[in-house]
Amino acid sequence: MDATDFDYDLPKSAIAQTPIEPRDAARLLVDRGAGVRPQHRRVRDLPELLGPGDLVVLNDTSVLHARLRLRRPTGGAAEVLLLEPVPPLPTTSWEALVRPGRHLRPGTVLTGTGLEVVIGEDLGDGRRKVELRHHHEVDVADVIEMNGEIPLPPYIRAALADPERYQTTFHGADERWYQVDPELTDTLRSVAAPTAGLHLTPEVLNGIVAAGAQVALVRLAVGLGTFRPITVDRIEDHVMHAERFSVPLDVLAACERADRVIAVGTTVVRALEAAAADLDEHGRTDLFIHGDYDFKVVDAMVTNFHVPRSSLLVMIDAFIGPRWRDLYATALADGYRFLSFGDAMLLQRSARS
């Protein structure tokens, strides 16, 4: 597969710079299969599109305040984007992306408010190991939250008035849902939001349950594997970075019983498919879904519109085939908003999958 097959013209004017309010007012392009015109709905209409036998699966991760703005010994600015903690946990060592990388040699100490970051070894692919030091009598995670910022994607130029708008609303799950064990997954924080989940409100989720569908939680720590672009010419040569996940076995069992499994977001798709392949509740996955991938769990997907030539768009192609181009063209022509703060689609898996 040629990477150019996943290019499309995305005007800057189509990239949403601010989230829509209320969340569930986002538009929803409902795919009805090849040769059938899609429907134009709103996310708030999801309960009308679901019912008994459906299982809706959400990624119950939260976004870490992972961007640290610091100072070099010379006084110049530096930036550290924390990716994930280095085991064993708990730990003060992290994998990170650092800027300006060529000026930050191992041993360089960056300083912030009550926080020092020591630059360590090169881990490859632009990643560095860093050590966090702090002067507070609190957990290092709390220090990160106090000193860091929510790491918005680079194509979003405006600052968020409310950083919580880049978090989902379904933490502290309803007791009627299949849940992730918080003790096992407390460290599975993300450096980017599971953006399809940003649209869901308590009202929508309650409506889904009232319609007779079930809701389940899994967790995948969104990181480099999700947002690193494809830079190779052949799709098959792209290497995914592993991301940590947790999928309770009772969620997998519920997926087997369900008539239809609806994943809210590409990260849920990866978590469910990885867990089903490995029959493992917790682990790391570098699963790259592309081409003629044989989907084992997911039947439908709620997802945003993705960046050209990204692994997420490649997954959409594997899920519904080349008709993604028609859906994207329809969305662009009809003024849908794209990317993280944009609108969404409800996709039905194609027969070839």
C-alpha positions as CSV (number, residue, x, y, z in Angstrom):
1,M,0.0,0.0,0.0
2,D,1.3,3.4,-1.0
3,A,1.2,6.2,1.7
4,T,0.0,8.7,-1.0
5,D,-3.2,6.7,-1.1
6,F,-4.1,8.3,2.2
7,D,-3.5,11.9,1.2
8,Y,-6.5,14.2,0.8
9,D,-7.0,17.9,0.6
10,L,-7.7,19.2,4.1
11,P,-8.3,23.0,4.1
12,K,-7.1,24.9,7.2
13,S,-10.6,26.3,7.5
14,A,-12.0,22.8,8.1
15,I,-9.8,22.2,11.1
16,A,-11.8,22.9,14.3
17,Q,-9.9,25.3,16.6
18,T,-12.3,25.3,19.5
19,P,-14.7,22.6,20.8
20,I,-18.3,22.9,20.1
21,E,-20.7,23.6,23.0
22,P,-22.5,21.6,24.2
23,R,-20.4,18.6,23.5
24,D,-23.2,16.5,22.1
25,A,-24.1,19.2,19.5
26,A,-21.2,17.8,17.4
27,R,-22.4,16.6,14.0
28,L,-22.5,12.9,13.3
29,L,-22.1,11.5,9.8
30,V,-23.8,8.1,9.8
31,D,-22.4,5.6,7.4
32,R,-25.0,3.3,5.9
33,G,-22.7,1.2,3.7
34,A,-21.4,1.2,0.2
35,G,-23.7,2.8,-2.4
36,V,-26.1,4.3,0.3
37,R,-26.1,8.0,1.1
38,P,-25.0,8.7,4.7
39,Q,-27.3,10.4,7.2
40,H,-26.6,13.7,8.8
41,R,-27.3,13.5,12.6
42,R,-25.9,14.9,15.9
43,V,-24.0,13.0,18.6
44,R,-27.0,13.6,20.9
45,D,-29.0,11.3,18.5
46,L,-26.8,8.3,19.3
47,P,-29.3,6.7,21.6
48,E,-31.8,6.6,18.7
49,L,-29.2,4.6,16.7
50,L,-28.5,2.0,19.3
51,G,-30.6,-0.6,21.2
52,P,-30.7,-4.0,22.9
53,G,-27.8,-6.2,21.9
54,D,-25.4,-3.3,21.4
55,L,-22.3,-2.9,23.5
56,V,-20.7,0.6,23.5
57,V,-17.1,0.6,24.6
58,L,-15.3,3.8,25.8
59,N,-11.7,4.6,26.5
60,D,-11.6,5.7,30.2
61,T,-8.3,7.4,30.1
62,S,-7.5,11.0,31.2
63,V,-5.0,13.4,29.7
64,L,-1.9,14.1,31.7
65,H,-0.7,17.7,32.1
66,A,2.3,16.4,30.1
67,R,3.8,19.5,28.5
68,L,6.4,21.1,30.8
69,R,7.7,24.5,29.9
70,L,11.2,24.9,31.5
71,R,14.4,26.8,31.5
72,R,17.9,25.7,30.4
73,P,21.0,26.6,32.5
74,T,21.7,29.4,29.9
75,G,18.2,30.9,30.6
76,G,16.8,29.8,27.2
77,A,13.4,28.1,27.0
78,A,13.0,24.3,26.8
79,E,10.0,22.0,26.5
80,V,9.5,18.5,27.7
81,L,6.5,16.4,26.6
82,L,6.2,13.4,28.9
83,L,5.1,10.2,27.1
84,E,5.0,7.5,29.7
85,P,6.7,6.4,33.0
86,V,9.6,4.1,32.8
87,P,9.0,0.9,34.9
88,P,9.2,-0.2,37.6
89,L,6.4,1.9,39.0
90,P,6.0,4.2,40.9
91,T,8.9,6.0,39.2
92,T,10.4,9.5,38.5
93,S,11.8,8.3,35.2
94,W,9.9,9.0,32.0
95,E,10.2,8.7,28.3
96,A,9.8,12.1,26.7
97,L,10.1,14.3,23.7
98,V,12.4,17.3,24.3
99,R,13.0,20.6,22.6
100,P,15.5,21.9,21.5
101,G,16.8,18.4,21.3
102,R,20.2,19.2,19.9
103,H,21.0,21.6,22.7
104,L,19.9,19.3,25.5
105,R,22.8,16.9,26.2
106,P,22.6,14.1,28.8
107,G,23.0,15.6,32.2
108,T,21.4,18.9,31.4
109,V,19.2,20.1,34.2
110,L,16.1,22.1,33.2
111,T,14.2,24.0,35.9
112,G,10.6,25.0,36.5
113,T,8.6,26.1,39.5
114,G,9.6,23.6,42.2
115,L,10.6,21.1,39.5
116,E,13.8,20.0,37.9
117,V,14.1,17.7,34.8
118,V,17.4,16.0,34.2
119,I,17.9,15.0,30.5
120,G,19.1,11.4,30.1
121,E,19.9,9.0,27.3
122,D,18.6,8.9,23.8
123,L,16.0,6.2,23.3
124,G,15.6,6.6,19.6
125,D,12.8,8.0,17.4
126,G,13.3,11.4,19.0
127,R,12.6,10.1,22.5
128,R,14.8,10.8,25.6
129,K,14.8,9.4,29.1
130,V,14.3,12.1,31.7
131,E,14.3,12.2,35.5
132,L,11.9,14.3,37.4
133,R,13.0,15.9,40.7
134,H,10.8,18.0,42.9
135,H,10.7,19.8,46.2
136,H,7.2,19.1,47.2
137,E,6.0,16.6,49.7
138,V,3.5,15.2,47.2
139,D,3.5,12.4,44.6
140,V,5.3,13.1,41.4
141,A,2.0,12.8,39.5
142,D,0.7,15.7,41.5
143,V,3.8,17.7,40.7
144,I,3.3,17.1,37.0
145,E,-0.3,18.3,37.3
146,M,0.8,21.4,39.1
147,N,3.6,22.3,36.7
148,G,2.4,21.0,33.3
149,E,-0.1,22.0,30.7
150,I,-2.6,19.9,28.7
151,P,-0.7,19.1,25.5
152,L,-3.0,20.2,22.7
153,P,-2.2,19.0,19.1
154,P,0.1,21.4,17.2
155,Y,-2.7,22.3,14.6
156,I,-4.8,23.8,17.4
157,R,-3.5,27.4,17.7
158,A,-5.8,28.8,20.3
159,A,-5.4,28.2,24.1
160,L,-8.3,26.4,25.8
161,A,-10.4,28.6,28.1
162,D,-11.2,25.5,30.1
163,P,-8.5,22.7,30.0
164,E,-11.2,20.2,31.2
165,R,-12.7,20.5,27.7
166,Y,-9.9,18.2,26.5
167,Q,-11.0,15.6,29.0
168,T,-13.9,13.1,28.6
169,T,-16.8,13.4,31.0
170,F,-17.2,9.7,32.0
171,H,-14.6,9.2,34.8
172,G,-16.1,7.6,37.9
173,A,-18.2,5.2,35.9
174,D,-21.8,4.4,36.4
175,E,-22.2,1.2,38.4
176,R,-24.3,-0.3,35.6
177,W,-21.2,-0.3,33.3
178,Y,-18.4,-2.8,32.8
179,Q,-15.5,-1.1,34.5
180,V,-11.7,-0.9,34.4
181,D,-10.0,-1.8,37.7
182,P,-8.7,1.6,38.9
183,E,-5.9,0.1,41.0
184,L,-4.5,-1.6,37.9
185,T,-4.9,1.3,35.5
186,D,-4.2,4.4,37.6
187,T,-0.9,4.9,35.6
188,L,-2.6,4.6,32.2
189,R,-2.8,8.3,31.6
190,S,-2.6,9.8,28.1
191,V,-0.7,12.6,26.4
192,A,-3.6,13.1,23.9
193,A,-7.4,12.8,24.4
194,P,-9.4,9.9,23.0
195,T,-11.2,12.5,20.9
196,A,-14.3,10.6,19.9
197,G,-15.1,10.3,23.5
198,L,-15.0,14.1,24.0
199,H,-18.5,14.3,22.4
200,L,-20.2,12.2,25.0
201,T,-22.2,13.7,27.8
202,P,-23.9,12.0,30.8
203,E,-27.2,12.6,29.1
204,V,-26.1,10.8,25.9
205,L,-24.7,7.9,27.9
206,N,-27.8,7.6,30.1
207,G,-29.9,7.7,26.9
208,I,-27.7,4.8,25.4
209,V,-28.5,2.7,28.5
210,A,-32.1,3.6,28.5
211,A,-32.3,2.5,24.9
212,G,-31.3,-1.0,26.0
213,A,-27.6,-0.9,25.0
214,Q,-24.8,-1.7,27.5
215,V,-21.7,0.4,28.2
216,A,-18.2,-0.9,28.9
217,L,-14.9,0.8,29.8
218,V,-11.4,-0.1,28.6
219,R,-8.3,1.9,28.8
220,L,-5.5,2.7,26.3
221,A,-2.8,5.2,27.2
222,V,-2.8,7.4,24.1
223,G,0.8,8.2,23.2
224,L,3.3,8.2,20.4
225,G,1.8,5.2,18.7
226,T,-1.5,7.1,18.1
227,F,-0.2,10.5,17.0
228,R,3.1,9.8,15.3
229,P,2.6,10.4,11.5
230,I,3.4,7.9,8.8
231,T,6.7,9.0,7.1
232,V,7.5,6.0,5.0
233,D,6.5,5.4,1.4
234,R,5.0,1.9,2.0
235,I,2.3,1.7,4.6
236,E,3.5,-1.8,5.6
237,D,6.9,-0.3,6.6
238,H,5.3,1.9,9.2
239,V,6.3,0.9,12.8
240,M,3.8,1.6,15.6
241,H,5.1,2.5,19.0
242,A,3.7,0.3,21.7
243,E,1.0,1.8,24.0
244,R,-0.3,0.4,27.3
245,F,-3.8,-0.9,27.6
246,S,-6.2,-2.6,30.0
247,V,-9.2,-4.6,28.8
248,P,-11.0,-6.6,31.6
249,L,-11.8,-10.1,30.7
250,D,-15.5,-9.5,31.5
251,V,-15.5,-6.8,28.9
252,L,-14.1,-9.3,26.3
253,A,-16.8,-11.7,27.4
254,A,-19.5,-9.0,27.0
255,C,-18.2,-8.3,23.5
256,E,-18.6,-12.0,22.6
257,R,-22.2,-12.0,23.9
258,A,-23.1,-8.7,22.1
259,D,-24.9,-8.6,18.8
260,R,-22.9,-5.5,17.9
261,V,-19.8,-3.9,19.5
262,I,-19.5,-0.2,18.9
263,A,-16.1,1.2,19.7
264,V,-16.0,4.9,20.6
265,G,-12.7,5.9,19.0
266,T,-9.8,4.3,17.3
267,T,-8.0,3.7,20.6
268,V,-10.8,1.5,21.7
269,V,-10.5,-0.5,18.5
270,R,-6.8,-1.1,19.1
271,A,-7.3,-2.0,22.7
272,L,-10.1,-4.5,22.0
273,E,-8.5,-6.1,19.0
274,A,-5.1,-6.4,20.9
275,A,-6.7,-7.9,23.9
276,A,-8.7,-10.4,21.8
277,A,-5.6,-11.4,19.9
278,D,-3.5,-11.9,23.1
279,L,-6.3,-12.9,25.5
280,D,-4.5,-10.6,27.9
281,E,-6.2,-8.1,30.2
282,H,-3.2,-5.8,30.6
283,G,-0.2,-5.2,28.4
284,R,1.3,-3.2,25.6
285,T,0.3,-3.3,22.0
286,D,2.0,-2.2,18.8
287,L,-0.9,-3.5,16.7
288,F,-1.0,-1.6,13.4
289,I,-4.4,-2.1,11.8
290,H,-4.2,-1.7,8.0
291,G,-5.0,-3.4,4.7
292,D,-7.0,-6.6,5.0
293,Y,-6.8,-6.8,8.8
294,D,-9.3,-9.4,10.1
295,F,-11.3,-7.6,12.8
296,K,-12.2,-10.0,15.6
297,V,-14.3,-7.8,17.9
298,V,-15.5,-4.4,16.6
299,D,-18.5,-4.1,14.4
300,A,-19.1,-0.3,14.4
301,M,-17.0,2.7,15.3
302,V,-17.6,6.3,16.4
303,T,-14.6,8.3,15.3
304,N,-13.6,11.8,14.4
305,F,-12.1,12.8,11.0
306,H,-8.4,12.2,10.9
307,V,-5.2,13.8,9.6
308,P,-4.1,12.8,6.1
309,R,-1.5,10.0,5.9
310,S,-2.0,8.9,9.5
311,S,-2.2,5.4,11.0
312,L,-5.7,6.3,12.2
313,L,-6.9,7.0,8.6
314,V,-5.3,3.8,7.5
315,M,-7.3,2.0,10.2
316,I,-10.5,3.5,8.9
317,D,-9.6,2.2,5.4
318,A,-9.2,-1.3,6.8
319,F,-12.5,-1.0,8.6
320,I,-14.8,0.3,5.8
321,G,-12.6,0.2,2.6
322,P,-12.1,3.0,0.1
323,R,-15.5,4.5,0.7
324,W,-13.9,6.6,3.4
325,R,-13.0,9.0,0.6
326,D,-16.7,9.5,-0.3
327,L,-17.6,10.1,3.4
328,Y,-14.7,12.6,3.9
329,A,-15.7,14.4,0.7
330,T,-19.3,14.6,1.8
331,A,-18.2,15.9,5.2
332,L,-15.9,18.6,3.7
333,A,-18.6,19.7,1.2
334,D,-21.2,20.0,4.0
335,G,-19.0,22.0,6.4
336,Y,-18.2,19.4,9.0
337,R,-15.4,20.3,11.4
338,F,-12.3,18.1,11.3
339,L,-9.7,16.6,13.7
340,S,-9.6,16.7,17.5
341,F,-12.3,19.3,18.2
342,G,-14.2,18.4,15.1
343,D,-17.3,16.4,14.3
344,A,-17.7,12.6,14.2
345,M,-18.8,9.6,12.1
346,L,-20.6,6.4,12.9
347,L,-19.0,3.7,10.7
348,Q,-20.3,0.2,10.0
349,R,-17.6,-2.4,9.3
350,S,-17.5,-3.5,5.7
351,A,-18.1,-7.0,4.6
352,R,-14.5,-7.6,3.7
353,S,-13.5,-7.0,7.3
